[in-house]
Amino acid sequence: MPATPYRLRPADTGDIQEIAVMSRCLIEVGLRGWTWHPARVARALRARETCVLVADVRGRIAGFAITEFGDTRAHLSLFAVKPVYQRRGIGMAMIEWLVESTLTAGIDHFTVEMRANNFAARSFYEALGFRQQQYIAGYYQNVEPAIRMRRDLQQQAAARESNKTV
Ligand SMILES: CC(C)(COP(=O)(O)OP(=O)(O)OC[C@H]1O[C@@H](n2cnc3c(N)ncnc32)[C@H](O)[C@@H]1OP(=O)(O)O)[C@@H](O)C(=O)NCCC(=O)NCCS
């Protein structure tokens, strides 16, 4: 697969509609209703503790990630790469950018939930060092189960600290 030139940037208001549509088509597909509608994405964009990151390919959105930063936990709320751009390392680059920000903020772990039958996403997160933490029955609309995965960052944080002191 040829390398795709992309840049990671914070989302702006011009991205709201496309992010919401991507959520409906790539993440919420098959669920009743549309929970990440444009107004909700706009709220996420304004929230101080939330980062909305976009992978931009020549001015078009290839992928996006919405992450909430707490005191000890960063939580990936919504994340997708358009099918045409998948398997080119864009998803991995976005997560690594977010992990770097999480480490800088002194947060010690990262969590994410996905449908239990989303084996592609489960393989993706496993490849990135996330481990299965919990099976949650009825998580999506009281019908579909979810898997919660977690990546601990303490070791990475410690390694980073010891590099600083050398
Ligand atoms: C999950 C998703 C974000 C991955 O994005 P991506 O840009 O294609 O991922 P990358 O190219 O960075 O993949 C990195 C590694 O993850 C693993 N991986 C990614 N997609 C995979 C798949 N479909 N099946 C198996 N492993 C996969 C591979 O190890 C891959 O490395 P490789 O291509 O060298 O084998 C993307 O498939 C997607 O948007 N899916 C639909 C929405 C979704 O499920 N979102 C996540 C819900 S929380």
The ligand as an SDF file (V2000), in Angstrom:
LIG
                    3D

 48 50  0  0  0  0  0  0  0  0999 V2000
  -10.1930    0.1710   13.9850 C   0  0  0  0  0  0  0  0  0  0  0  0
   -9.6970    1.2310   12.9630 C   0  0  0  0  0  0  0  0  0  0  0  0
   -9.8180    2.6030   13.5850 C   0  0  0  0  0  0  0  0  0  0  0  0
   -8.2180    0.9330   12.6190 C   0  0  0  0  0  0  0  0  0  0  0  0
   -7.6880    2.0090   11.8380 O   0  0  0  0  0  0  0  0  0  0  0  0
   -6.5260    1.8060   10.7570 P   0  0  0  0  0  0  0  0  0  0  0  0
   -6.0210    3.1460   10.3520 O   0  0  0  0  0  0  0  0  0  0  0  0
   -7.0140    0.9280    9.6580 O   0  0  0  0  0  0  0  0  0  0  0  0
   -5.4260    1.0130   11.5940 O   0  0  0  0  0  0  0  0  0  0  0  0
   -3.8500    0.8670   11.2630 P   0  0  0  0  0  0  0  0  0  0  0  0
   -3.6370    0.8540    9.7810 O   0  0  0  0  0  0  0  0  0  0  0  0
   -3.1140    1.8950   12.0360 O   0  0  0  0  0  0  0  0  0  0  0  0
   -3.5730   -0.5930   11.8570 O   0  0  0  0  0  0  0  0  0  0  0  0
   -2.5420   -0.8490   12.8020 C   0  0  0  0  0  0  0  0  0  0  0  0
   -2.5390   -2.3290   13.1310 C   0  0  0  0  0  0  0  0  0  0  0  0
   -3.7780   -2.7030   13.7890 O   0  0  0  0  0  0  0  0  0  0  0  0
   -4.1800   -4.0270   13.3600 C   0  0  0  0  0  0  0  0  0  0  0  0
   -5.4120   -3.9380   12.5520 N   0  0  0  0  0  0  0  0  0  0  0  0
   -5.9610   -2.8070   12.0250 C   0  0  0  0  0  0  0  0  0  0  0  0
   -7.1040   -3.1140   11.3530 N   0  0  0  0  0  0  0  0  0  0  0  0
   -7.2410   -4.4610   11.4540 C   0  0  0  0  0  0  0  0  0  0  0  0
   -8.2200   -5.3780   10.9550 C   0  0  0  0  0  0  0  0  0  0  0  0
   -9.2610   -4.9820   10.1990 N   0  0  0  0  0  0  0  0  0  0  0  0
   -8.0810   -6.7060   11.2390 N   0  0  0  0  0  0  0  0  0  0  0  0
   -7.0290   -7.1350   11.9690 C   0  0  0  0  0  0  0  0  0  0  0  0
   -6.0660   -6.3070   12.4850 N   0  0  0  0  0  0  0  0  0  0  0  0
   -6.1830   -4.9920   12.2300 C   0  0  0  0  0  0  0  0  0  0  0  0
   -3.0280   -4.5520   12.4960 C   0  0  0  0  0  0  0  0  0  0  0  0
   -2.0840   -5.1630   13.3590 O   0  0  0  0  0  0  0  0  0  0  0  0
   -2.4670   -3.2600   11.9270 C   0  0  0  0  0  0  0  0  0  0  0  0
   -1.1220   -3.3520   11.4730 O   0  0  0  0  0  0  0  0  0  0  0  0
   -0.8330   -3.9300    9.9840 P   0  0  0  0  0  0  0  0  0  0  0  0
   -1.7350   -3.2070    9.0360 O   0  0  0  0  0  0  0  0  0  0  0  0
    0.6260   -3.6020    9.7830 O   0  0  0  0  0  0  0  0  0  0  0  0
   -1.1410   -5.4030   10.0440 O   0  0  0  0  0  0  0  0  0  0  0  0
  -10.5240    1.1330   11.6420 C   0  0  0  0  0  0  0  0  0  0  0  0
  -10.5790   -0.2170   11.2170 O   0  0  0  0  0  0  0  0  0  0  0  0
  -11.9520    1.6710   11.7450 C   0  0  0  0  0  0  0  0  0  0  0  0
  -12.1870    2.8750   11.6690 O   0  0  0  0  0  0  0  0  0  0  0  0
  -12.9410    0.7920   11.9220 N   0  0  0  0  0  0  0  0  0  0  0  0
  -14.3560    1.1950   11.9230 C   0  0  0  0  0  0  0  0  0  0  0  0
  -14.7390    1.9930   13.1560 C   0  0  0  0  0  0  0  0  0  0  0  0
  -14.3120    1.3190   14.4470 C   0  0  0  0  0  0  0  0  0  0  0  0
  -14.4290    0.1050   14.5980 O   0  0  0  0  0  0  0  0  0  0  0  0
  -13.8060    2.1460   15.3700 N   0  0  0  0  0  0  0  0  0  0  0  0
  -13.2830    1.6720   16.6370 C   0  0  0  0  0  0  0  0  0  0  0  0
  -14.3630    1.4380   17.6010 C   0  0  0  0  0  0  0  0  0  0  0  0
  -13.8220    1.9120   19.1920 S   0  0  0  0  0  0  0  0  0  0  0  0
  1  2  1  0
  2  3  1  0
  2  4  1  0
  2 36  1  0
  4  5  1  0
  5  6  1  0
  6  7  2  0
  6  8  1  0
  6  9  1  0
  9 10  1  0
 10 11  2  0
 10 12  1  0
 10 13  1  0
 13 14  1  0
 14 15  1  0
 15 16  1  0
 15 30  1  0
 16 17  1  0
 17 18  1  0
 17 28  1  0
 18 19  1  0
 18 27  1  0
 19 20  2  0
 20 21  1  0
 21 22  1  0
 21 27  2  0
 22 23  1  0
 22 24  2  0
 24 25  1  0
 25 26  2  0
 26 27  1  0
 28 29  1  0
 28 30  1  0
 30 31  1  0
 31 32  1  0
 32 33  2  0
 32 34  1  0
 32 35  1  0
 36 37  1  0
 36 38  1  0
 38 39  2  0
 38 40  1  0
 40 41  1  0
 41 42  1  0
 42 43  1  0
 43 44  2  0
 43 45  1  0
 45 46  1  0
 46 47  1  0
 47 48  1  0
M  END
$$$$
